[in-house]
Amino acid sequence: MRIAITNQHRRLASFLPVFKAKPLSYTDRTRFPEHRTTVSIPMARSIVDLRSCNVEFFFDYDIFPPQILSALGEWQVENRDMRIGDVIVQQASVPPLRISFKCIFAVRVLDITQSSTEMGFTYGTLAGHVETGTSEFILALGNSGISAEIHTFSQPAHRVGRLIAPALTRPYQQYCTNRALTHMRNGFLRANPENVRG
């Protein structure tokens, strides 16, 4: 992890080679706490196949509001689609305010799903990340419509973080998750305006 006091977003590409060489920060994600949070996406019409929807924002990792996290994916630098093995350099603002510390770390894409009923990708944290484990981001089509979901197996990477988790880390993580799900829902509605209830 690197820490800066100024916004490093324009320099994130320069960190890719360093993070690309790093291993995952864990060996068994199932020993970490599991969390699953879901939000419904209101639709004006019935969708039968998610592949008919515009999900470019989703696979461009436009998941978190920029005041919480900005990022750059390896595929964006190479002007192609996301693929398994790609590294995403992340810059988290702590706290998520205009004046904050910028923590820079990275994750690796482990899985990608693109089917008629589910769009999603999973990444694992790389060595040096403030968290350790995996996060899965999902757009799912079910009987009750479309939902956005974040499914994690993770915990703070450092002992101090685990000690303060009940009081600080978990509430902050849930705040970020809720903001991300709202951002995902709004991103889907912006990308598919014909589906928005008027």
Secondary structure, 3 states (H helix, E strand, C coil): CEEECCCCHHHHHHHHHHHHCCCECCCCHHHCCEEEEEEEECCCCCCCCHHHCCCHHHHCCCCCCCCCEEEEEHHHHCCCCCCCCCEEEEEEEECCCCCCEEEEEEEEEEEEEECCCEEEEEEEEECCCCEEEEEEEEEEEECCEEEEEEEEEEEECCHHHHHCHHHHHHHHHHHHHHHHHHHHHHHHHHHCHHHCCC
